[in-house]
Amino acid sequence: MIKHPERRERWILIGVFLAVVLPAMIGFGLTGAPILVVFAMPSVVALALTAVSPHRRAIAAGLGIRRTSPGSVGVAVAAAIVPIAVGVLVLVACRLDHLPPVTQWLLPIGAWHVLSGIRQGVFEEIGWRGFLQPQLSALLDVRKAVVFTGLAWAVFHYGLIIGDGPPNGLSLWLYLPIFTATLVAVSVYAGYLRQLTGSVGPAVALHAANNIAGGYADQLLISVTHPAMAELLGDTVGLACWLVPALWAWPRLRRIDSSNPGKTVERTGNS
């Protein structure tokens, strides 16, 4: 029988993961030091910790690196695209941005942009939803786990946001709370898909689709006036859209948690 880590080891794994990933990414965002990129990849750190753990078989099995149904991937992709599409429509309706002629909608965003979106989905989600969420879920109830994972995920980006400045000149103190709340909401829904399917695949698909579609929308929209106001409105609409699936998933997360017969055993580390 596969032995699971004890509580103490899980907390150590979580602490080391966060102590490496968060400072490295924040440092990279503020300084641009290339050497920090390796330590800022959640998947790399998660796999390294898995490899050195005496319970590597149990941790590796829990990473969720397995096939999942096309339907769950499709739902994840749709969930990522809808908030972006609604935000575009609202900005155009409010005349803060406008769309080019339909003939110019097929923008050549490039294979590199698509591959970059997929790469970021894989590099981040194996760490966040594959490693951190299950480790927290074994110690806490799953709803706390997905919220804490979302908060860590948001802090992970702070260095880039502070270093580059919020987009379109929006105030940092307006942007950060909306950004943080949005990533927590996304984490609740992505975490629900992770718990439901047992696979990290839907979270990877959601993350990649969000990056690809968001980059496409940024290229497609033509700013008219007040770019900071447009950014604030678009981000607020995005948060509102993400709150809908997050609130839908919230009670279902508890039911998944309570219906898992092995959860209590796994928390004790005696399975």
VOPAGU-2260 file (C-alpha; in pm, 1 decimal, decimal comma):
REM VOPAGU-2260
SITE   aa  ch    i         X         Y         Z
SITE  MET   A    0       0,0       0,0       0,0
SITE  ILE   A    1     127,7     345,2     -89,4
SITE  LYS   A    2     223,9     544,2     218,7
SITE  HIS   A    3     110,8     906,1     225,6
SITE  PRO   A    4     310,4    1188,8     385,7
SITE  GLU   A    5     244,0    1273,1     748,1
SITE  ARG   A    6      97,0    1613,8     833,4
SITE  ARG   A    7     435,5    1753,7     930,7
SITE  GLU   A    8     592,5    1655,3     600,7
SITE  ARG   A    9     301,1    1803,1     405,3
SITE  TRP   A   10     342,4    2136,7     584,1
SITE  ILE   A   11     715,9    2128,1     511,7
SITE  LEU   A   12     650,6    2055,9     143,1
SITE  ILE   A   13     399,8    2341,8     124,4
SITE  GLY   A   14     632,4    2580,8     308,3
SITE  VAL   A   15     933,6    2500,9      89,1
SITE  PHE   A   16     725,2    2523,5    -228,1
SITE  LEU   A   17     594,4    2869,6    -140,0
SITE  ALA   A   18     927,7    2986,8       3,8
SITE  VAL   A   19    1099,1    2910,6    -328,0
SITE  VAL   A   20     835,7    2994,1    -588,7
SITE  LEU   A   21     692,0    3319,2    -453,6
SITE  PRO   A   22    1016,7    3507,8    -376,2
SITE  ALA   A   23    1176,6    3385,2    -701,3
SITE  MET   A   24     888,3    3509,0    -916,3
SITE  ILE   A   25     850,1    3835,0    -726,2
SITE  GLY   A   26    1225,7    3887,7    -754,2
SITE  PHE   A   27    1218,3    3815,1   -1126,5
SITE  GLY   A   28     929,8    4058,1   -1173,9
SITE  LEU   A   29    1115,2    4335,1    -990,1
SITE  THR   A   30    1468,0    4273,6   -1120,7
SITE  GLY   A   31    1433,5    4067,6   -1438,6
SITE  ALA   A   32    1713,9    3834,6   -1324,3
SITE  PRO   A   33    1696,3    3531,7   -1561,0
SITE  ILE   A   34    1836,7    3285,4   -1306,5
SITE  LEU   A   35    1524,5    3331,0   -1094,7
SITE  VAL   A   36    1294,1    3204,0   -1371,8
SITE  VAL   A   37    1385,9    2840,2   -1305,6
SITE  PHE   A   38    1295,3    2867,4    -936,5
SITE  ALA   A   39     980,2    3061,4   -1022,6
SITE  MET   A   40     827,2    2777,5   -1225,4
SITE  PRO   A   41     575,1    2611,3    -993,1
SITE  SER   A   42     582,9    2284,4   -1189,9
SITE  VAL   A   43     962,7    2256,3   -1168,4
SITE  VAL   A   44     967,3    2315,5    -792,6
SITE  ALA   A   45     671,7    2080,0    -738,3
SITE  LEU   A   46     835,3    1799,3    -936,3
SITE  ALA   A   47    1167,9    1852,8    -758,6
SITE  LEU   A   48    1000,8    1831,8    -416,2
SITE  THR   A   49     812,5    1522,7    -527,1
SITE  ALA   A   50    1135,4    1358,2    -639,0
SITE  VAL   A   51    1316,4    1415,3    -307,5
SITE  SER   A   52    1025,1    1318,0     -83,8
SITE  PRO   A   53    1031,9     969,6      71,6
SITE  HIS   A   54     662,5     951,7     -23,0
SITE  ARG   A   55     727,9    1040,5    -386,7
SITE  ARG   A   56     496,7     768,5    -520,4
SITE  ALA   A   57     194,9     901,3    -332,6
SITE  ILE   A   58     268,7    1264,2    -416,3
SITE  ALA   A   59     332,7    1185,8    -783,1
SITE  ALA   A   60       7,7     991,9    -803,1
SITE  GLY   A   61    -174,7    1292,8    -658,9
SITE  LEU   A   62     -39,9    1546,5    -909,9
SITE  GLY   A   63    -328,8    1471,1   -1143,8
SITE  ILE   A   64    -109,9    1419,5   -1451,0
SITE  ARG   A   65    -357,6    1192,8   -1624,1
SITE  ARG   A   66    -603,7    1194,2   -1908,3
SITE  THR   A   67    -942,9    1352,3   -1859,1
SITE  SER   A   68   -1261,3    1373,4   -2062,2
SITE  PRO   A   69   -1286,4    1610,4   -2361,8
SITE  GLY   A   70   -1602,0    1748,8   -2203,6
SITE  SER   A   71   -1423,4    1871,2   -1891,2
SITE  VAL   A   72   -1154,2    2033,4   -2103,8
SITE  GLY   A   73   -1420,5    2198,3   -2322,2
SITE  VAL   A   74   -1600,9    2334,4   -2015,9
SITE  ALA   A   75   -1273,1    2473,8   -1881,7
SITE  VAL   A   76   -1188,5    2644,7   -2212,0
SITE  ALA   A   77   -1538,4    2794,7   -2237,8
SITE  ALA   A   78   -1519,2    2920,5   -1878,3
SITE  ALA   A   79   -1196,3    3104,0   -1962,5
SITE  ILE   A   80   -1320,9    3259,5   -2286,8
SITE  VAL   A   81   -1662,1    3383,2   -2168,2
SITE  PRO   A   82   -1536,8    3654,4   -1923,4
SITE  ILE   A   83   -1299,7    3789,8   -2188,7
SITE  ALA   A   84   -1573,1    3797,8   -2453,5
SITE  VAL   A   85   -1819,7    3967,3   -2215,7
SITE  GLY   A   86   -1555,5    4223,7   -2119,3
SITE  VAL   A   87   -1491,6    4306,6   -2485,5
SITE  LEU   A   88   -1863,5    4349,8   -2552,3
SITE  VAL   A   89   -1908,7    4576,7   -2248,6
SITE  LEU   A   90   -1613,0    4797,9   -2342,8
SITE  VAL   A   91   -1738,7    4831,4   -2699,7
SITE  ALA   A   92   -2093,9    4904,1   -2578,9
SITE  CYS   A   93   -1959,9    5175,5   -2346,8
SITE  ARG   A   94   -1754,7    5320,5   -2636,4
SITE  LEU   A   95   -1432,4    5295,6   -2440,2
SITE  ASP   A   96   -1285,9    5062,1   -2703,6
SITE  HIS   A   97   -1393,4    4957,0   -3048,8
SITE  LEU   A   98   -1342,6    4659,4   -3274,2
SITE  PRO   A   99   -1178,0    4677,2   -3616,5
SITE  PRO   A  100   -1370,3    4571,9   -3928,5
SITE  VAL   A  101   -1476,3    4207,4   -3927,7
SITE  THR   A  102   -1227,5    4134,0   -4205,0
SITE  GLN   A  103    -946,8    4214,3   -3959,7
SITE  TRP   A  104   -1069,7    3993,7   -3676,2
SITE  LEU   A  105    -851,5    3698,7   -3776,7
SITE  LEU   A  106    -535,8    3848,0   -3638,4
SITE  PRO   A  107    -214,9    3649,4   -3680,7
SITE  ILE   A  108    -139,6    3615,4   -3309,7
SITE  GLY   A  109     125,0    3361,0   -3401,4
SITE  ALA   A  110     212,9    3007,8   -3305,1
SITE  TRP   A  111     454,1    3135,9   -3039,6
SITE  HIS   A  112     170,3    3316,1   -2860,5
SITE  VAL   A  113     -39,2    2998,1   -2859,6
SITE  LEU   A  114     252,4    2782,8   -2744,8
SITE  SER   A  115     338,4    3038,1   -2476,8
SITE  GLY   A  116     -16,2    3020,9   -2340,8
SITE  ILE   A  117      -4,2    2641,8   -2328,2
SITE  ARG   A  118     342,6    2647,9   -2173,6
SITE  GLN   A  119     230,1    2881,8   -1896,3
SITE  GLY   A  120     -71,8    2663,7   -1828,9
SITE  VAL   A  121     148,4    2356,7   -1785,3
SITE  PHE   A  122     430,7    2529,4   -1596,3
SITE  GLU   A  123     195,1    2686,2   -1345,0
SITE  GLU   A  124     -91,6    2441,4   -1302,2
SITE  ILE   A  125     114,4    2133,0   -1219,5
SITE  GLY   A  126     242,5    2343,3    -930,2
SITE  TRP   A  127     -76,7    2518,0    -819,1
SITE  ARG   A  128    -361,3    2274,9    -885,0
SITE  GLY   A  129    -142,2    1965,8    -924,0
SITE  PHE   A  130      77,9    1998,2    -615,0
SITE  LEU   A  131     -25,9    2276,6    -377,9
SITE  GLN   A  132    -403,3    2226,7    -379,1
SITE  PRO   A  133    -389,7    1851,0    -300,4
SITE  GLN   A  134    -132,9    1903,0     -24,9
SITE  LEU   A  135    -349,9    2171,1     134,7
SITE  SER   A  136    -665,1    1964,8      81,6
SITE  ALA   A  137    -513,6    1679,4     281,3
SITE  LEU   A  138    -462,6    1915,8     575,9
SITE  LEU   A  139    -759,7    2151,7     548,1
SITE  ASP   A  140   -1104,1    2132,1     396,8
SITE  VAL   A  141   -1094,3    2167,3      19,6
SITE  ARG   A  142   -1262,3    2509,8      12,9
SITE  LYS   A  143    -987,8    2660,8     226,2
SITE  ALA   A  144    -734,8    2482,7       6,5
SITE  VAL   A  145    -860,6    2637,6    -316,8
SITE  VAL   A  146    -881,6    2985,8    -161,5
SITE  PHE   A  147    -527,6    2968,5     -19,9
SITE  THR   A  148    -403,2    2833,1    -352,7
SITE  GLY   A  149    -568,7    3126,7    -529,7
SITE  LEU   A  150    -413,1    3378,6    -291,6
SITE  ALA   A  151     -65,9    3229,1    -342,3
SITE  TRP   A  152    -124,6    3229,6    -718,0
SITE  ALA   A  153    -212,8    3599,2    -705,8
SITE  VAL   A  154      89,9    3694,0    -492,8
SITE  PHE   A  155     304,5    3500,3    -742,0
SITE  HIS   A  156     221,0    3770,0   -1002,0
SITE  TYR   A  157     273,9    4074,7    -779,4
SITE  GLY   A  158     636,3    4125,4    -876,1
SITE  LEU   A  159     550,0    4143,1   -1245,5
SITE  ILE   A  160     260,1    4378,9   -1180,8
SITE  ILE   A  161     463,1    4612,8    -959,8
SITE  GLY   A  162     771,8    4590,4   -1181,8
SITE  ASP   A  163     591,8    4659,3   -1510,0
SITE  GLY   A  164     313,6    4869,4   -1362,6
SITE  PRO   A  165     -58,4    4787,5   -1393,8
SITE  PRO   A  166    -184,5    4781,0   -1753,3
SITE  ASN   A  167    -300,7    5101,0   -1921,1
SITE  GLY   A  168    -191,1    5322,8   -1634,5
SITE  LEU   A  169    -450,9    5196,4   -1389,1
SITE  SER   A  170    -376,4    5269,2   -1023,5
SITE  LEU   A  171    -189,1    4985,4    -854,3
SITE  TRP   A  172    -414,7    5007,1    -549,8
SITE  LEU   A  173    -722,0    4961,6    -767,6
SITE  TYR   A  174    -574,3    4689,4    -985,2
SITE  LEU   A  175    -424,8    4459,7    -719,7
SITE  PRO   A  176    -746,8    4394,2    -520,3
SITE  ILE   A  177    -946,2    4321,8    -837,5
SITE  PHE   A  178    -668,5    4101,8    -974,2
SITE  THR   A  179    -637,7    3910,8    -645,7
SITE  ALA   A  180   -1012,6    3856,9    -609,8
SITE  THR   A  181   -1032,8    3739,6    -971,5
SITE  LEU   A  182    -758,6    3480,8    -928,3
SITE  VAL   A  183    -919,1    3349,6    -609,7
SITE  ALA   A  184   -1250,4    3314,0    -797,7
SITE  VAL   A  185   -1074,2    3137,0   -1084,3
SITE  SER   A  186    -898,1    2912,8    -832,7
SITE  VAL   A  187   -1230,5    2810,9    -678,9
SITE  TYR   A  188   -1369,0    2699,2   -1014,7
SITE  ALA   A  189   -1045,7    2549,7   -1146,4
SITE  GLY   A  190   -1000,9    2375,7    -810,9
SITE  TYR   A  191   -1351,2    2234,6    -839,2
SITE  LEU   A  192   -1270,4    2087,8   -1182,5
SITE  ARG   A  193    -948,9    1947,2   -1036,1
SITE  GLN   A  194   -1135,8    1777,7    -751,7
SITE  LEU   A  195   -1416,9    1656,4    -975,4
SITE  THR   A  196   -1202,1    1498,7   -1245,9
SITE  GLY   A  197    -892,6    1403,9   -1045,9
SITE  SER   A  198    -691,3    1552,4   -1332,1
SITE  VAL   A  199    -495,7    1874,5   -1363,4
SITE  GLY   A  200    -580,1    1878,9   -1736,1
SITE  PRO   A  201    -890,8    2102,5   -1713,1
SITE  ALA   A  202    -698,4    2359,3   -1506,1
SITE  VAL   A  203    -416,5    2359,4   -1762,7
SITE  ALA   A  204    -671,2    2406,3   -2043,4
SITE  LEU   A  205    -845,5    2688,6   -1856,0
SITE  HIS   A  206    -519,4    2868,8   -1783,9
SITE  ALA   A  207    -390,8    2831,4   -2138,8
SITE  ALA   A  208    -720,5    2940,1   -2295,9
SITE  ASN   A  209    -733,5    3248,7   -2073,3
SITE  ASN   A  210    -380,8    3353,8   -2171,2
SITE  ILE   A  211    -436,5    3292,9   -2542,8
SITE  ALA   A  212    -780,8    3455,7   -2559,9
SITE  GLY   A  213    -672,5    3747,7   -2341,4
SITE  GLY   A  214    -372,1    3815,7   -2564,8
SITE  TYR   A  215    -594,0    3799,4   -2872,3
SITE  ALA   A  216    -844,2    4045,2   -2721,4
SITE  ASP   A  217    -563,2    4287,0   -2632,3
SITE  GLN   A  218    -450,8    4288,4   -2995,9
SITE  LEU   A  219    -802,3    4308,3   -3136,1
SITE  LEU   A  220    -941,2    4597,2   -2933,7
SITE  ILE   A  221    -861,1    4950,9   -3040,2
SITE  SER   A  222    -854,7    5198,0   -2752,5
SITE  VAL   A  223   -1058,2    5513,2   -2801,5
SITE  THR   A  224   -1021,4    5723,8   -2487,8
SITE  HIS   A  225    -957,8    5678,0   -2116,3
SITE  PRO   A  226    -752,1    5355,7   -2127,8
SITE  ALA   A  227    -730,2    5338,2   -1748,4
SITE  MET   A  228   -1107,7    5356,5   -1718,1
SITE  ALA   A  229   -1144,1    5089,9   -1986,6
SITE  GLU   A  230    -900,6    4866,4   -1799,1
SITE  LEU   A  231   -1086,7    4915,6   -1470,6
SITE  LEU   A  232   -1422,8    4839,2   -1629,7
SITE  GLY   A  233   -1292,0    4537,9   -1819,8
SITE  ASP   A  234   -1125,1    4390,6   -1511,9
SITE  THR   A  235   -1435,3    4449,7   -1298,4
SITE  VAL   A  236   -1656,0    4280,3   -1556,4
SITE  GLY   A  237   -1410,1    3989,8   -1568,0
SITE  LEU   A  238   -1426,5    3953,6   -1189,5
SITE  ALA   A  239   -1807,0    3960,2   -1196,6
SITE  CYS   A  240   -1811,7    3691,0   -1464,4
SITE  TRP   A  241   -1573,2    3466,6   -1269,3
SITE  LEU   A  242   -1777,9    3502,2    -951,8
SITE  VAL   A  243   -2067,8    3320,1   -1120,5
SITE  PRO   A  244   -1893,1    2981,3   -1171,9
SITE  ALA   A  245   -1701,8    3027,0    -845,3
SITE  LEU   A  246   -2023,1    3070,0    -644,6
SITE  TRP   A  247   -2177,2    2777,6    -832,2
SITE  ALA   A  248   -1877,4    2555,9    -752,2
SITE  TRP   A  249   -1843,1    2664,2    -387,3
SITE  PRO   A  250   -2113,3    2438,9    -230,4
SITE  ARG   A  251   -2023,7    2154,2    -467,1
SITE  LEU   A  252   -1666,0    2160,1    -342,6
SITE  ARG   A  253   -1788,0    2077,8       7,1
SITE  ARG   A  254   -1997,9    1788,9    -122,3
SITE  ILE   A  255   -1698,8    1647,7    -313,1
SITE  ASP   A  256   -1484,4    1684,5      -1,1
SITE  SER   A  257   -1732,9    1515,2     230,1
SITE  SER   A  258   -1804,7    1233,3     -15,6
SITE  ASN   A  259   -1436,2    1134,5     -46,3
SITE  PRO   A  260   -1410,7     818,4     168,1
SITE  GLY   A  261   -1031,4     826,4     181,6
SITE  LYS   A  262    -996,3    1184,9     291,8
SITE  THR   A  263    -985,4    1125,6     666,2
SITE  VAL   A  264    -738,7     840,4     628,1
SITE  GLU   A  265    -515,0    1042,8     399,6
SITE  ARG   A  266    -510,7    1336,5     641,9
SITE  THR   A  267    -374,7    1112,8     913,8
SITE  GLY   A  268    -100,7     983,2     683,6
SITE  ASN   A  269    -178,2     622,0     774,5
SITE  SER   A  270    -311,4     487,2     445,0
